[in-house]
Amino acid sequence: MAYTSPIAVRISVAVVPKQSGVVLIATLFLLALLMIIAMSGLVLSRTDLFISRNLLTGTQALWIARAGAEIGKNWLQTNRPSSALPVTLGPAPLANGTYTATLVALGNGMYRVTAVGVGPEHSRRVVAETVQLPDFTPLGVVTSAGDGLHADFDDTSGGTGRRIPDFSIDGRNHAVDGSLSQRCPAIAPFAVTQASAQDNLIGALATLKREVVARANSFCLADGSSAEGPCTPGLAWVRGAGALPRFTSGPCVASDPACFLNLDLAAPALRAQAHPADLHLPRPPNDRGPFTPGAPIQPFVRLLSATEQTRLQTALRDIVARIDELPADTVLSITASITAGTHTYGTFARPRVTLVEDGGEALDVRGGAVVNGAGVLLVPRVLRLMNATLNWIGLVLITDDGDLRVEDPAACGQILGAVIVRDDAVFDRKFDLDLVQATGSCPPFAVNYSCEAVFRALTMLMRTVSWTEQSGT
């Protein structure tokens, strides 16, 4: 029998792992990924919200800052002559934030307004705007930029000598309401760019003084009564109460106190309302003679230096150029004679440029008409003021062949500001006021200096030189 060895047989069985563990891991991984995506979306959404919110609050702060800059410019328009710079306005509430505006003078008619706007959630923006005005500061109530006014101060009234002029050119500073103001110092009645123009005015003034003295000495007695003609209180004061007249009208030198050259044509006694003159002086601001102030406060006529002349010519070019650039709704026109009614061309709060349209014939203001206006009155042709009233606040600029002349004793009103005559180099009288007389129906025509009125008129011509948004920190 054959022997058979026992064989141990091992049967290996491969065990297949279960699939549920893999699915679980994959599911957990997917959930984690989705959670990350979801969280990222939430973070991004919140970031977008923050960005949008910051953009909104930053925009609000920017517009508050820009509004603050406009408030600063408005302050400049209405307060500059009376306030020293730099000045800071605010912080003050505006909308849902606050603004602070700082104004600095840069010279040459330039100003910088820096405004900080603080909006919601402490957002902050800063803007800086540089503006420029024509760089004109009057040194004379009437400025002649040319060969002169060729004045003679002769009203052709007849009789011995001449009457005391009833018009006034007053270099004391006046507020907008016409009262005297200390905001700016007094200036000379006249300023000129040429020595020949200065000589003409000084010579005309000397002749006027001599003729007024001759009239006073002829018409008045020592007690103020009349001699050969009507002795007004002003003429009586010129004559004086002494046995001999106070002044002589013959050839003399200024070093002689009795010389007619020493007659003060700024003296308020010239406007006295009754005898004796010293006890019946007019009240301010009418306490003045024809030309105020007198020396030594200011010369009668100031000759501008070379630097001042250059500055004046630059300002005049700038004024004319800016007028040409203005929007049509800020420029008004006078195209025909004004013969009746009341006409208004701008106000101090809302000044305008008013152009007397150029043409071949003169325009008249007559028939009792009243013309009120504020801003810049540009006169490139002849404008005649007759039995009417002109009240202008601001700057009167006479150019080219233009002229503003009084041709009727009954002319009334005033120019409150300053006058510039940009001469056309023709030998003719400009801005002639000699015929003005105190008729009793209204105060006689006057030109009263006002730095506030001049500056307000020039702010119409303000232009922005630069604008920047600065860092908000």
C-alpha positions as CSV (number, residue, x, y, z in Angstrom):
1,M,0.0,0.0,0.0
2,A,1.5,3.2,-1.0
3,Y,2.3,5.8,1.6
4,T,0.8,9.2,1.3
5,S,2.2,12.2,3.3
6,P,-0.2,14.5,4.7
7,I,-0.1,17.9,3.0
8,A,-1.3,20.9,4.8
9,V,-3.2,23.0,2.3
10,R,-3.6,26.8,3.2
11,I,-6.3,28.5,1.4
12,S,-5.8,32.4,1.3
13,V,-9.0,34.3,1.0
14,A,-8.7,38.0,-0.2
15,V,-11.0,40.2,1.8
16,V,-12.5,43.1,-0.2
17,P,-12.7,46.3,2.0
18,K,-16.1,48.0,2.4
19,Q,-16.8,51.2,0.1
20,S,-18.6,53.1,2.8
21,G,-15.4,54.6,4.3
22,V,-14.2,56.1,1.0
23,V,-17.6,57.7,0.4
24,L,-17.5,59.2,3.9
25,I,-14.1,60.8,3.4
26,A,-15.0,62.1,0.0
27,T,-18.2,63.6,1.4
28,L,-16.4,65.2,4.3
29,F,-13.8,66.7,1.9
30,L,-16.5,68.0,-0.4
31,L,-18.4,69.5,2.5
32,A,-15.2,71.2,3.8
33,L,-14.6,72.6,0.3
34,L,-18.1,73.9,0.1
35,M,-17.8,75.5,3.5
36,I,-14.6,77.2,2.5
37,I,-16.2,78.4,-0.7
38,A,-19.2,79.6,1.3
39,M,-17.1,81.4,3.8
40,S,-15.0,82.9,1.1
41,G,-18.2,84.2,-0.5
42,L,-19.3,85.7,2.8
43,V,-16.0,87.3,3.3
44,L,-15.9,88.7,-0.2
45,S,-19.5,89.9,0.2
46,R,-18.7,91.6,3.4
47,T,-15.5,93.1,1.8
48,D,-17.6,94.4,-1.1
49,L,-20.0,95.9,1.4
50,F,-17.2,97.5,3.3
51,I,-15.8,98.9,0.0
52,S,-19.2,100.2,-1.1
53,R,-19.8,101.7,2.3
54,N,-16.3,103.4,2.3
55,L,-16.9,104.6,-1.2
56,L,-20.3,106.1,-0.2
57,T,-19.0,107.8,3.0
58,G,-15.9,108.9,1.2
59,T,-18.0,110.5,-1.6
60,Q,-20.1,112.2,1.0
61,A,-17.0,113.6,2.7
62,L,-15.7,114.8,-0.6
63,W,-18.9,116.7,-1.4
64,I,-18.9,118.2,2.0
65,A,-15.4,119.3,1.4
66,R,-16.3,120.8,-2.0
67,A,-19.3,122.6,-0.4
68,G,-16.9,123.9,2.3
69,A,-14.7,125.3,-0.5
70,E,-17.7,127.1,-2.0
71,I,-18.6,128.5,1.4
72,G,-15.0,129.7,1.7
73,K,-15.2,131.4,-1.7
74,N,-18.5,133.0,-0.8
75,W,-16.9,134.3,2.5
76,L,-14.1,135.7,0.4
77,Q,-16.5,137.6,-1.8
78,T,-18.3,139.3,1.0
79,N,-15.6,139.7,3.7
80,R,-12.2,140.1,2.2
81,P,-11.6,143.8,2.5
82,S,-12.4,143.8,6.2
83,S,-10.5,140.7,7.3
84,A,-6.9,139.8,7.4
85,L,-5.9,136.4,6.0
86,P,-5.4,133.5,6.7
87,V,-8.7,132.8,8.3
88,T,-10.4,129.5,9.2
89,L,-14.1,128.9,9.0
90,G,-15.5,126.0,11.1
91,P,-15.6,123.2,11.9
92,A,-19.3,123.7,11.2
93,P,-22.1,121.2,10.6
94,L,-23.1,120.5,7.0
95,A,-25.5,117.8,5.8
96,N,-24.5,114.7,7.8
97,G,-20.9,115.8,8.5
98,T,-18.8,118.9,9.1
99,Y,-16.6,121.2,7.0
100,T,-13.6,123.4,7.8
101,A,-12.3,125.9,5.3
102,T,-9.0,127.8,5.5
103,L,-8.4,130.8,3.2
104,V,-4.9,132.1,2.4
105,A,-3.9,135.1,0.3
106,L,-1.1,134.2,-2.2
107,G,-0.6,137.7,-3.7
108,N,-1.3,139.1,-7.2
109,G,-5.0,138.6,-6.6
110,M,-4.7,134.9,-5.9
111,Y,-6.3,133.1,-3.0
112,R,-6.2,129.4,-1.9
113,V,-9.2,127.8,-0.2
114,T,-8.4,124.5,1.5
115,A,-11.5,122.7,2.8
116,V,-11.7,119.5,4.9
117,G,-14.9,117.5,4.8
118,V,-15.7,114.9,7.5
119,G,-18.6,112.6,6.6
120,P,-20.2,109.6,8.3
121,E,-18.1,107.0,10.1
122,H,-15.2,109.5,10.3
123,S,-14.6,109.6,6.6
124,R,-12.5,112.5,5.6
125,R,-11.6,114.3,2.3
126,V,-9.5,117.4,1.7
127,V,-9.8,119.7,-1.4
128,A,-7.7,122.7,-2.3
129,E,-8.8,125.3,-4.8
130,T,-6.8,128.3,-6.0
131,V,-8.8,131.2,-7.4
132,Q,-7.7,134.5,-8.9
133,L,-9.3,138.0,-9.2
134,P,-8.1,140.9,-11.3
135,D,-5.3,142.4,-9.2
136,F,-6.8,145.9,-8.8
137,T,-6.7,148.0,-5.7
138,P,-7.7,151.6,-6.3
139,L,-5.2,154.3,-5.3
140,G,-7.4,157.0,-6.6
141,V,-11.2,157.3,-6.6
142,V,-10.9,158.2,-10.3
143,T,-8.0,156.5,-12.0
144,S,-6.8,157.8,-15.4
145,A,-4.9,155.2,-17.4
146,G,-3.8,157.4,-20.2
147,D,-3.0,161.0,-21.1
148,G,-5.4,162.3,-18.6
149,L,-8.9,163.6,-18.0
150,H,-8.1,167.1,-19.3
151,A,-10.3,168.6,-16.5
152,D,-10.9,172.3,-16.0
153,F,-13.6,172.2,-13.2
154,D,-15.4,175.1,-15.0
155,D,-19.2,175.0,-14.8
156,T,-19.5,178.2,-16.9
157,S,-21.8,179.6,-14.2
158,G,-20.9,183.2,-15.1
159,G,-20.2,186.2,-12.9
160,T,-17.0,186.8,-11.0
161,G,-14.9,183.7,-10.3
162,R,-16.5,180.3,-10.0
163,R,-19.0,178.8,-7.6
164,I,-17.9,176.0,-5.2
165,P,-18.5,172.7,-7.2
166,D,-21.5,170.8,-5.9
167,F,-20.2,167.4,-7.1
168,S,-18.0,165.4,-4.7
169,I,-15.1,163.0,-5.3
170,D,-14.6,161.4,-1.8
171,G,-11.7,159.2,-1.2
172,R,-12.8,158.2,2.3
173,N,-13.9,154.6,2.5
174,H,-17.7,154.1,2.5
175,A,-19.7,151.0,3.4
176,V,-22.3,149.7,1.0
177,D,-25.0,151.6,2.8
178,G,-23.2,154.9,2.1
179,S,-21.9,155.5,5.6
180,L,-18.3,156.0,6.4
181,S,-16.3,152.8,7.1
182,Q,-12.9,152.2,8.6
183,R,-12.4,148.9,6.8
184,C,-10.0,150.4,4.3
185,P,-7.8,153.5,4.4
186,A,-8.6,156.7,2.5
187,I,-7.2,157.1,-1.0
188,A,-6.5,160.1,-3.2
189,P,-9.3,161.7,-5.3
190,F,-7.4,161.1,-8.5
191,A,-4.6,158.7,-9.6
192,V,-2.9,159.0,-13.0
193,T,-0.3,157.1,-15.0
194,Q,1.3,160.1,-16.7
195,A,3.0,163.2,-15.2
196,S,1.3,165.5,-17.8
197,A,-2.1,164.2,-16.5
198,Q,-1.0,165.0,-13.0
199,D,0.1,168.5,-14.0
200,N,-3.2,169.1,-15.8
201,L,-5.2,168.2,-12.7
202,I,-3.0,170.2,-10.3
203,G,-3.2,173.2,-12.6
204,A,-7.0,172.9,-12.9
205,L,-7.3,172.7,-9.1
206,A,-5.2,175.8,-8.6
207,T,-7.3,177.7,-11.1
208,L,-10.5,176.5,-9.3
209,K,-9.2,177.7,-6.0
210,R,-8.2,181.1,-7.3
211,E,-11.6,181.5,-8.9
212,V,-13.6,180.4,-5.9
213,V,-11.6,182.9,-3.7
214,A,-12.3,185.6,-6.3
215,R,-16.0,184.9,-6.1
216,A,-16.1,184.7,-2.3
217,N,-14.2,188.0,-2.0
218,S,-16.5,189.7,-4.5
219,F,-19.8,188.3,-3.3
220,C,-19.4,188.2,0.5
221,L,-18.9,190.8,3.2
222,A,-17.2,190.1,6.5
223,D,-20.5,189.6,8.3
224,G,-21.6,187.0,5.7
225,S,-24.0,189.3,3.9
226,S,-24.0,189.6,0.2
227,A,-22.2,192.2,-1.8
228,E,-22.5,192.1,-5.6
229,G,-23.8,188.5,-5.8
230,P,-25.3,185.8,-3.6
231,C,-23.1,184.9,-0.7
232,T,-23.6,181.3,0.2
233,P,-22.5,180.0,3.6
234,G,-19.6,178.2,1.9
235,L,-18.4,181.3,0.1
236,A,-18.7,183.3,3.3
237,W,-16.5,180.8,5.1
238,V,-13.9,181.2,2.3
239,R,-14.0,185.0,2.5
240,G,-13.7,184.8,6.3
241,A,-15.0,187.2,9.0
242,G,-12.0,189.5,9.2
243,A,-11.6,193.0,7.9
244,L,-9.6,191.6,5.1
245,P,-10.4,188.4,3.2
246,R,-8.9,185.2,4.4
247,F,-7.3,184.5,1.0
248,T,-6.1,186.6,-1.9
249,S,-6.7,185.6,-5.5
250,G,-3.8,187.5,-7.0
251,P,-0.4,186.0,-7.8
252,C,1.1,184.3,-4.7
253,V,3.1,181.4,-3.4
254,A,1.9,178.5,-1.2
255,S,4.2,179.6,1.6
256,D,2.0,182.6,2.1
257,P,-1.0,181.5,4.4
258,A,-3.2,184.0,2.6
259,C,-2.5,182.6,-0.8
260,F,-5.5,181.1,-2.6
261,L,-3.5,177.9,-3.0
262,N,-4.0,177.2,0.7
263,L,-7.8,177.0,0.3
264,D,-8.8,173.5,1.5
265,L,-11.3,172.1,-1.0
266,A,-11.9,169.1,1.4
267,A,-13.3,171.4,4.1
268,P,-16.8,170.5,5.2
269,A,-17.5,174.2,5.8
270,L,-17.7,174.6,2.0
271,R,-21.0,172.6,2.3
272,A,-22.3,174.6,5.3
273,Q,-26.1,174.9,5.3
274,A,-26.4,178.3,7.0
275,H,-24.4,181.1,8.5
276,P,-22.1,180.9,10.4
277,A,-20.6,178.0,8.5
278,D,-18.7,176.5,11.4
279,L,-22.0,175.9,13.3
280,H,-24.0,174.4,10.5
281,L,-21.7,171.8,9.1
282,P,-23.3,168.8,7.2
283,R,-23.5,165.5,8.9
284,P,-21.2,162.6,7.9
285,P,-20.7,161.3,5.3
286,N,-21.6,164.7,3.6
287,D,-19.0,166.6,5.8
288,R,-16.8,167.2,2.8
289,G,-15.8,169.6,0.1
290,P,-15.6,168.8,-3.6
291,F,-12.4,166.8,-3.2
292,T,-11.8,164.6,-0.1
293,P,-9.6,163.9,1.7
294,G,-7.1,166.7,1.6
295,A,-3.4,166.9,2.2
296,P,-1.5,165.7,4.2
297,I,-3.8,162.6,4.4
298,Q,-3.6,162.0,0.7
299,P,-2.4,164.1,-2.3
300,F,-5.0,165.6,-4.6
301,V,-3.7,163.5,-7.4
302,R,-1.3,160.5,-7.1
303,L,1.1,159.7,-9.9
304,L,1.4,155.9,-10.0
305,S,4.9,154.4,-9.9
306,A,6.2,152.2,-12.8
307,T,5.3,149.1,-10.7
308,E,1.8,150.4,-10.0
309,Q,1.2,151.3,-13.6
310,T,2.2,147.8,-14.7
311,R,-0.1,146.3,-12.1
312,L,-2.9,148.5,-13.3
313,Q,-2.5,147.7,-16.9
314,T,-2.4,143.9,-16.2
315,A,-5.5,144.2,-14.1
316,L,-7.3,146.1,-16.9
317,R,-6.4,143.5,-19.5
318,D,-7.6,140.8,-17.1
319,I,-10.9,142.5,-16.4
320,V,-11.7,143.0,-20.1
321,A,-10.6,139.4,-20.9
322,R,-12.7,137.9,-18.1
323,I,-15.8,139.9,-19.2
324,D,-15.5,138.3,-22.6
325,E,-15.5,134.9,-21.0
326,L,-18.5,135.3,-18.7
327,P,-21.7,133.3,-19.3
328,A,-24.3,135.3,-21.1
329,D,-26.7,135.3,-18.1
330,T,-24.2,137.4,-16.1
331,V,-23.9,140.2,-18.7
332,L,-26.6,142.8,-19.1
333,S,-26.7,145.5,-21.8
334,I,-27.9,149.0,-22.3
335,T,-28.6,149.4,-26.0
336,A,-30.7,152.6,-26.1
337,S,-31.3,155.8,-24.2
338,I,-33.3,155.5,-20.9
339,T,-35.9,158.2,-20.7
340,A,-38.3,157.1,-17.9
341,G,-38.9,154.6,-15.2
342,T,-36.7,152.7,-12.8
343,H,-34.1,150.2,-14.2
344,T,-32.0,147.8,-12.2
345,Y,-28.8,146.1,-13.4
346,G,-27.7,143.8,-10.6
347,T,-27.6,144.2,-6.9
348,F,-24.8,144.0,-4.3
349,A,-25.8,140.4,-3.4
350,R,-26.0,139.5,-7.1
351,P,-23.8,141.8,-9.1
352,R,-23.7,141.9,-12.9
353,V,-21.5,143.2,-15.7
354,T,-23.5,145.8,-17.6
355,L,-22.3,146.8,-21.0
356,V,-23.2,150.1,-22.6
357,E,-23.4,148.7,-26.2
358,D,-21.0,150.4,-28.6
359,G,-22.5,152.5,-31.3
360,G,-22.2,155.7,-33.2
361,E,-24.3,158.0,-31.1
362,A,-24.4,158.9,-27.4
363,L,-26.9,157.3,-25.1
364,D,-28.8,159.5,-22.6
365,V,-30.3,158.8,-19.1
366,R,-32.9,161.5,-18.8
367,G,-36.6,162.3,-18.2
368,G,-36.4,161.6,-14.5
369,A,-35.3,158.0,-15.1
370,V,-33.6,156.1,-12.3
371,V,-30.8,153.6,-13.0
372,N,-29.6,151.4,-10.2
373,G,-26.9,148.8,-10.6
374,A,-24.1,146.8,-9.0
375,G,-21.0,145.1,-10.4
376,V,-19.0,146.3,-13.4
377,L,-20.3,149.0,-15.6
378,L,-18.4,148.9,-18.9
379,V,-18.7,152.2,-20.9
380,P,-17.1,152.0,-24.4
381,R,-19.3,154.8,-25.8
382,V,-20.6,158.1,-24.5
383,L,-23.2,157.9,-21.8
384,R,-24.8,161.2,-20.8
385,L,-26.5,161.7,-17.4
386,M,-29.1,164.4,-17.6
387,N,-32.1,165.1,-15.4
388,A,-32.0,161.6,-14.0
389,T,-30.5,159.5,-11.2
390,L,-27.6,157.0,-11.5
391,N,-26.8,154.8,-8.5
392,W,-24.0,152.4,-9.2
393,I,-22.2,150.1,-6.6
394,G,-18.9,148.7,-7.8
395,L,-16.5,149.6,-10.6
396,V,-17.2,151.9,-13.6
397,L,-14.7,151.2,-16.4
398,I,-14.7,153.8,-19.3
399,T,-12.8,152.5,-22.3
400,D,-12.1,153.3,-25.9
401,D,-14.2,156.2,-27.1
402,G,-16.4,156.0,-24.0
403,D,-17.3,158.7,-21.5
404,L,-19.7,159.2,-18.6
405,R,-20.5,162.8,-18.4
406,V,-23.1,165.0,-16.6
407,E,-24.8,167.4,-18.9
408,D,-27.6,168.7,-16.6
409,P,-27.4,170.4,-13.2
410,A,-30.3,168.1,-12.0
411,A,-28.2,165.0,-12.2
412,C,-28.4,162.9,-9.0
413,G,-27.1,159.8,-7.4
414,Q,-23.6,158.4,-6.8
415,I,-21.0,155.9,-7.9
416,L,-20.1,153.9,-4.8
417,G,-16.8,152.2,-5.5
418,A,-14.3,153.6,-8.1
419,V,-13.9,154.8,-11.6
420,I,-11.2,153.9,-14.2
421,V,-10.8,155.9,-17.4
422,R,-8.8,153.9,-19.9
423,D,-8.1,156.8,-22.1
424,D,-8.3,156.7,-25.9
425,A,-5.5,159.3,-26.2
426,V,-7.8,161.9,-27.8
427,F,-7.5,165.4,-26.4
428,D,-10.9,165.7,-24.9
429,R,-12.4,165.9,-21.4
430,K,-13.4,162.7,-19.7
431,F,-15.8,162.1,-16.9
432,D,-16.8,165.7,-16.6
433,L,-19.0,166.5,-13.6
434,D,-18.8,170.3,-13.6
435,L,-22.4,171.0,-14.3
436,V,-23.7,169.2,-11.2
437,Q,-25.6,171.5,-8.9
438,A,-27.5,171.2,-5.7
439,T,-31.0,171.7,-6.9
440,G,-32.8,170.6,-3.7
441,S,-34.7,167.8,-5.4
442,C,-31.9,165.2,-4.6
443,P,-28.3,165.2,-3.4
444,P,-25.9,166.3,-6.1
445,F,-23.9,163.6,-7.9
446,A,-21.0,162.1,-6.0
447,V,-18.3,159.5,-6.5
448,N,-17.6,157.8,-3.2
449,Y,-14.8,155.3,-2.7
450,S,-15.7,151.9,-1.3
451,C,-13.2,149.1,-1.2
452,E,-16.0,146.6,-0.4
453,A,-18.0,147.6,-3.5
454,V,-14.9,147.4,-5.7
455,F,-13.9,144.0,-4.4
456,R,-17.4,142.6,-4.7
457,A,-17.5,143.7,-8.3
458,L,-14.2,142.0,-9.0
459,T,-15.4,138.7,-7.5
460,M,-17.7,138.4,-10.5
461,L,-14.6,137.9,-12.5
462,M,-13.2,135.2,-10.2
463,R,-11.7,132.2,-12.0
464,T,-10.3,128.9,-10.7
465,V,-6.6,128.5,-11.4
466,S,-6.3,125.0,-9.9
467,W,-8.3,122.4,-8.1
468,T,-6.9,119.3,-6.3
469,E,-8.1,116.6,-4.0
470,Q,-5.5,116.0,-1.4
471,S,-4.9,113.1,1.0
472,G,-7.7,112.7,3.5
473,T,-5.2,112.1,6.4
